[in-house]
Amino acid sequence: MDRLWQFLDFRVQRAADWWRLPLIGLVVSAPISLTTSLFLASYGAQGPYGGFWRLLVAGILASVPVFVLSGGLFVPIELWIQRRRRRLHQLQAAVVRSGVLALNGVLGAFVAYAIVVAALLAPPPSTLLAVFLITYPLDIALVGLIYTLYEEYVFQLQVSTQLTQEMRVASGIQRGLFPRDIPRVSGFDLAARCEPARETGGDFFDFVDLGDGRLGMVIADVSGKGMPAALLMADARSTWRAEARLDRGPGETLRRANTSLCRDTDSNSFVTFLYAVLDPAARQICFASAGHPLPLVYNDSEIKEVEVYGLPLGLAQDATYEEVSLALAPGDTVLLYTDGIIEVMNASRELFGFEGLMSVLQLEGDQGASSLLERTWSATRAFGSDDDQADDMTVMVLKALR
Amino acid sequence: MLNKPTEARLRRTDNAAIIDVSGDVTEQGEQAIKGAYVEALAGDPRRVFLNFGDTEYINTSGIAVLISLVMEAGKAGRKVGLYGMSAHYKKVFTLVRLPLYADMFESEGEALASL
């Protein structure tokens, strides 16, 4: 893409690029020159001024230098327009370019007429001058208009390429915010995966080492998608990490993170958070939720939702967050997810839903963490209508080993 | 997946204003929903209800729009009523604690009977 726009970028933006304009004038005007010359040759061939081919060649030879010259004379005007780029609207630029070139076309018409007079044996009628005076200024003014459209196209292409590159860089930076490795926890099997719907996303998961073998685990979803969500995601993640390291428990951590995020978010943004602290030695997990889908716990074909509620982060400064603790028996599987999983839609616009996810857990709950995660993913893919993922999707699976 | 545009049509009963929300509720629907709410208040109804009976999909940005609306209404001393949601979105609304700021009803009849 870079090479494409560099190849196409033939605009005159610096004095050193002056040589491009005559070339642009010639390329854009060549078809016009040929058409005009054909018209003149057909017209002249019926009169006493020579044969068709002679007049055609005379017309081309007369018009081409006019276009090249017009382009050359156009350079100072073009540089003036470029210097005022921020102040001059594209329409104004087109009027200036086309107006200057039209005036130049008038001059060209007289020059072309003089060449025809000199080249032909019999004197041409005055109507030929009228034809030159109409066609040349109009043709050359068209060059100004086409150049403006071309310039706008290349400019937009350049902007779009730059945006794409920046999005790619942002996506790389965001990928770097995710844990490089899934932590190993004695007696537990852990897996997690996040796929944004666009280059960047608002979902994330993360872990923090709380000492004594305890692990802080978070899964979160920022409202919205794309770059705005990614920026808020980075903010929410760093806020949570700073608070989590203070090890005040999931509820208090979310309360403090919320107070901080309320200052950073507008009224139309929020972050749903599920923060869990796993104590592998005690085989206990403690949850606090900020508006996040409820954790699912599976064991021996039974699924239960852990009822833990709280207001999403960033909405109300005085929000508090309850904690719910759970003893994990061998074989217990905890599934955490974001709404992108349950809101996958099929062609009939039906949602995969809480029921769809529970069905997968019911069928595959005895699998290992990675295997269950993959099967959950496959099930949503199979259910969805197309490859166009509507929302960011994240799943985290924690399994207590037997 | 292409989103259907959000539509919000206002109708009035004797002492309530009902905003029928249809299509998909996303960030693009903010103007439609909040505009209809402001229009609804102009008639000074006893209560404003949002009917989601024809809504198929609400994304997180749409939820954010709804939370923002009910919270703003709450600050102005009004409690919005919600009904017609599918079981899925009833659960989602509960998860994000919408019932703290708005009342949820099973049907229009139940909603109007609450007046």
Interface residues (C-beta under 8 A of the other chain):
Chain A: G202 D221 V222 S223 G224 K225 S267 N268 S269 F270 T272 S289 G291 H292 P293 L294 Y309 G310 L311 P312 L315 A316 D339 I342 E343 M345 R349 L351 G353 F354 S385 D386 D388 A390 D391
Chain B: M1 E27 E30 E56 Y57 N59 T60 S61 I63 A64 V65 I67 S68 M71 E72 H88 K91 V92 T94 L95 V96 R97 L100
